[in-house]
């Protein structure tokens, strides 16, 4: 059973600027495609979507162009964007011409909570529907209501919640994350990405530490609205890629083959038009 990785980060510091890496020394290295391929060898990952890496704003277009020509299993790009800007429509028209672009993301979890509150933000996101492009929601657990408001304001846009909403796995903080995630899942235009959890689980995590979070996400969204992502190389903060893939298979041990196929590949292929 093949896997579609919907959340691969690649870092090329000689080509692009990543201001946030200065505050993340464990990740302040080059992470090229060749390194990911070595880590993924034999794991069944057949296709990857590159997730923007919050490059310097002036490098957004260059990042998209760089990953668009990588090939070697990189079937698409989720590009950075700035929906809060008045020039977004012009920028979107140009970005949408790239056939490798499958969607966009604006990192929200490191920004002020009110960034997405002005009507312009949702107005610009609504433009994605005409291009059949997605928007990945990168929010903290406490910001899940922000994600819900955006989904309500943009009912024709397909949203994907990154990292199950970034719960505090290490602190076993199921609540109020559990209720807020279930509330967000009531929006039919939102899917959930099972990714990133190991980075929030602490260095000594076990599959059982992850289980209540993954099982609740699947229960809330259903098997037709969940996808998988490696979050490589961020996952390497607590585990190599192989350990995260093995944990995923362990978490899915009781699922049917069709349910596994949906989470690991089929839903991603439909939602991101792969």
N, C-alpha and C positions, 0 to 999 in steps of 0.2 A: 504494500500500500504506500503510494508516494505521498510526500508532504510538500505543501506550498508554504514557504516561509514568508509571511506578510510583514515582517518587521526586521529587516537587515539594515544595520548602519555600517557604512564604510567611511573610513577616515583617510584622507590624503592631505597631510599638512603641507606638502610642498606645492599643492595646487590651490588649496582653499584655506580660509581663516576660520578658526573655531574659537571664538573668545571665551566660551564657557569652560573649555578644557583646562585653562589655567587654574581653575578651582577644583579640578578633578584629576589629580596627578596619576591615579591608577589607570586612567583612560587616556592620558595625554601622550599617545603614541600613534603611529600609523597603523591602520587596520585595513589593508587592501583586500581586494576580492580573493587573491591567491591564498591569503591566510585563512579566510573563511572557508574556502574550498577544502583546505587541508583539514580544518576542524570538522567539516561536514562529511568528509569521505566515509562512505559506508552507512550513513544514517538514513538514507532514503529521501533526502531533500532533493526534489526534482526541479523546483522553480523558486525564484525569490523575487520579492518586491523590495526595492530599496526605500527605506524610510529616511526622509531628510534628517540632518544631524544638527539643525539649528546653527548653520554657518552664519558668518557675518552677512548682514543684509545685502551688501553689495555683491556677495558671492552666490546668492540664491539661484540665479539663472545659470551660472557656471556649474554649480553642483548638479543641477538637473541635466544639463548637457553632458557632463562627465559620465554620470551613471547611465545615461541613455544609450551610450555606445559601448558599454562594457560587454554585452553579450554574456556567454558562458552561464546561462541559466537565469540571468537578471532580466526578467520579462517585463518589468515596469518600474515606474518611480512614483512615489508619493512625495510630491514636492512641497517645499515651504511656501508660505504665502502670507500676505498682510491684509486681511479683510477689513481692518480698521481704517484703511487708507482710501481717500477719495478717488485715487487713480486705479483702484483695483479692477474695474471693468476693462480698462485698456490692457492692463497687465494680464488678466485672465484670458482675453482673446488671443494674445500672443502665446501664452503658455499652453493653451489648449490645442494649439497647432502641432505640438509634439506628440506623436502617436504613442510614445512610451509612457506618457503621464496618465496615471490611472486615478489620481486623486490628489488632495492637498492636506496639509496640516499646518496649523498655527499653534505652537507650544503655548499652552495657557497656564500650566502648573507652576511656572516660574515668573509669571507676569501678575500684575495687580488684578484682583478679582473683577474689577469694573471694566477691564479692557473690552470685553465683549458686550457690554450693556448698551452702548449707544445704538440706535436703530440702524445706523449704517453698516454695522458688523453683520447683522442677520440679513439685511438687504443684499449685501454683497455675496454672502454664502448662498442665498437663494438662486443666484446666477449659475451655480454649479449644476443645477438640475438640467438646464438646457444643453449642457455638454456631457451629461451622463457621467459626472465625476463625483467622487466621494469626498468626505471630509473626516479625517481622523481627529477624535477628541482626546487631547492629552491633558487630563485634569487630575487633581488630587481627590482623595476620597471625600474631603469636606466640600469639594467643588462640584460634586455630582449634580446638585440642583442647578448649577450654571449650565451643565450639559443638557439637562432636561429642558431648560428654557430655550436653548438654541434649537433643540430638536422640535419643540413646539412651534417655534417661529419659522422653521424651514421644513414643513412637512413633506415636501417633494425631494428633499436632499437625503441621500443615504449617508448616515453617520456610522463610524466604527469607533467604539470606546477602547482606547489603548489600555493595556495592562490591567484589565478588569477594574479600572478606576483607581488604581494605585492604593490598595488597602495596606494597612500596617500588618503584614504577615508575621514579622518577628514579634510584635506585641500582641498577636492573636486578637486584634481589634475587629471582631466581626460586626460590632454595632457601634455607630449607626450606619456603617457602610452597607450592611446587608439590606436594610430597609430602603436606603437611598438607591441602591443598585436595582432592586426590584421595582421601584417606582420608575426609574429611567427605562427599564425593560418594557414597560407598558407602551412605550412609543414604538410602533411597528417599523419606523424608519431608522432604528438604531440597532446595530449589531455589536457584539462584544469580542474583543481580542484576548485570548488566553496567552498572555505574554508578560514578560517583565517581573513576574511574581518572585522569582528566586532572588532578584536583586533587592527585594524588600523583605526577605525572609531571614537574613542573618547568615553567617558563614557555616553554621552547623545544621542547616535545615534538613528536614526529612520529607519524604512524600506525604506523610501524614500531616505535617505542618501546612502543606499546600492544599490538601484535600478539601477542607471545608470551604475554602475560597473558590476553588475551581468548580466544585459540585454546585455551590449556590449560583455561580455565574451561569452554568449550563442550565440549571433548573429555571432560572429567571428568564433567560433569553430563548431557551429551547434549542434543539439541535440544528435548526435551520438558520440560526443567527449567531453562531460562534465560529471564530477562525483562530488559527494558531500563528504565533510569531516567536522567533528566537530571542529578539532584542539583543542580538550579538552586536558588539562585544560587551554591552552593559551586563549581560548575564554572567560574564567571566569574573565579575566582582565576587561571586560566591560559588560559581560552578562553571565547568567547561560545557561546551555545546552538547557533547555526548551525554553528560549527566542530565541536562534539562530535557533532551529528547527521551531518554530512558524514563525519567520521571513522568513525562507526558503519557507514555505508553502504559506505565503502571497505573496512572490515574484513570485511564480509559479501559482498564482491563475488563470491567463489567459491562461495557457498552457493546452494542451489536456492531457488526462489520459496517453496516450502512451508516450508523451514527459516527463511527470513527472516521469514515471516509468524508462525511460532511464537515466535521471539525478540522480535519487535517488537510483537506484539499478542495472538496467540491464547493463549499460555501465561498471560499476565497475566490475561486475561479468565476463564480457567478457575480459576487459583489464587486470585485475589482476588474471584471471583464477580461480575464486572462485567457 
